Amino acid sequence: MGKSVTWNITMSIEGAPTVAYSEGSNSPVEVDAVDVVSVKAKPATVAGGVTTPVVTTAKIQPGNLDQIKFMYIRLQEANLQGKITYKFKDGASESAEVTLDKDHFLTSNAVIQLFAQAPKEISFKNTEAAEGNIDVVVARMAA
């Protein structure tokens, strides 16, 4: 059974017109599966004045990269923005590392394919001594 996905974005810029965009409002984007995962990025360890980053891996729904229609990655703690990175892993290899500096809201499969790896897993590397709470939403078509 399919699922409908919609999203809305409003940008208010001082001295400029407000720009609003929505997709799926009149005709929802239909997908076959949606995965919503909450991840606790474990804090880095500190010993003898040396900080060692810690990697936390989350399993994401399997599927090919070209099946993903929507992806949203949100770090809840603003003070950790830019201090946590992530990689997609397909079981055999991994993507380049991406810094989670703000919310990552990907609605274009062309952009998602730049990762070059299907996100069967996402690994988050935390360089800070504080836990990060991350929400991941992936919507995709079936094979």
C-alpha positions in Angstrom: 0.0 0.0 0.0 1.5 3.3 -1.0 1.9 6.4 1.1 1.4 10.1 0.2 4.1 12.6 1.0 3.7 16.4 0.9 6.0 19.2 2.1 5.9 23.0 2.4 8.7 25.6 2.6 8.2 29.3 3.2 11.2 31.7 3.0 10.8 35.1 4.5 13.6 37.5 3.5 13.9 41.0 5.0 13.2 43.5 2.3 12.2 40.9 -0.3 9.0 39.1 -1.1 8.2 35.9 0.8 8.7 32.8 -1.3 6.5 29.8 -0.6 6.8 26.4 -2.2 4.9 23.2 -1.7 5.0 19.9 -3.4 2.3 17.4 -3.2 -0.4 19.8 -1.9 -2.7 19.3 -4.9 -1.2 16.0 -6.0 0.7 14.2 -3.3 4.0 12.5 -4.1 3.2 8.8 -4.0 5.8 6.5 -2.5 5.8 2.8 -1.5 7.6 3.1 1.8 8.6 5.7 4.4 11.2 5.1 7.1 11.4 7.4 10.1 14.4 6.7 12.3 15.6 8.5 15.5 19.3 8.2 16.1 21.3 9.1 19.2 24.8 10.0 17.9 26.9 8.9 20.8 29.2 11.6 22.3 33.0 11.6 21.5 35.2 10.2 24.2 37.7 12.4 26.0 40.7 10.8 27.7 43.9 12.5 28.7 42.8 15.7 27.0 42.4 13.9 23.7 38.9 13.8 22.0 38.1 10.7 19.9 35.1 10.9 17.7 32.5 8.1 18.0 30.5 6.6 15.1 26.9 5.6 15.5 25.3 3.6 12.6 21.5 3.5 11.9 19.9 1.0 9.5 17.7 2.6 6.9 15.2 0.9 4.6 16.9 -1.1 1.8 16.5 0.0 -1.8 18.4 1.4 -4.7 19.5 5.1 -4.6 17.3 5.9 -7.6 14.2 4.8 -5.7 14.5 7.6 -3.1 12.1 10.5 -3.6 12.6 12.4 -0.4 15.1 12.5 2.4 15.2 14.7 5.5 18.0 14.6 8.1 17.6 16.9 11.2 19.9 17.4 14.1 17.9 18.6 17.1 20.8 20.3 18.9 21.7 23.6 17.2 25.0 23.8 19.2 26.2 20.6 17.5 25.6 21.8 13.9 28.8 21.4 12.0 30.2 18.9 14.5 28.5 15.8 13.3 29.1 14.2 9.9 27.4 11.4 8.1 28.0 8.8 5.3 25.7 6.5 3.4 26.7 2.8 3.4 25.4 0.2 1.1 27.0 -2.8 2.8 30.1 -2.9 0.5 31.2 0.8 0.3 30.4 4.2 1.6 29.8 7.7 0.4 31.9 10.7 1.0 31.4 12.3 4.4 28.9 15.1 4.7 28.8 17.7 7.5 25.4 18.1 9.1 25.6 21.8 9.4 21.9 22.5 9.1 18.8 20.4 8.3 19.3 18.5 5.1 16.1 18.5 3.1 16.6 16.6 -0.2 13.6 16.5 -2.5 15.5 15.8 -5.8 16.6 12.3 -6.7 19.3 13.9 -8.9 20.8 15.4 -5.8 20.3 12.3 -3.7 22.2 10.3 -6.3 25.3 12.4 -5.8 25.9 10.3 -2.7 26.7 7.4 -5.0 25.7 4.8 -2.3 22.3 3.5 -1.4 21.6 4.5 2.2 21.0 1.0 3.7 22.9 2.4 6.7 23.8 5.9 7.7 26.8 6.4 10.0 27.0 9.5 12.1 30.4 10.7 13.5 30.2 12.9 16.5 33.3 15.0 17.4 31.8 16.6 20.5 31.4 15.3 24.1 27.6 15.7 23.9 25.1 13.4 22.5 23.3 14.4 19.3 19.7 13.5 18.5 19.0 13.1 14.8 15.8 12.4 12.9 16.0 10.7 9.5 13.0 10.4 7.1 13.4 8.5 3.8 10.6 8.0 1.3 11.1 5.7 -1.6 9.5 3.6 -4.4 9.7 -0.2 -4.3 12.1 -2.1 -6.6 
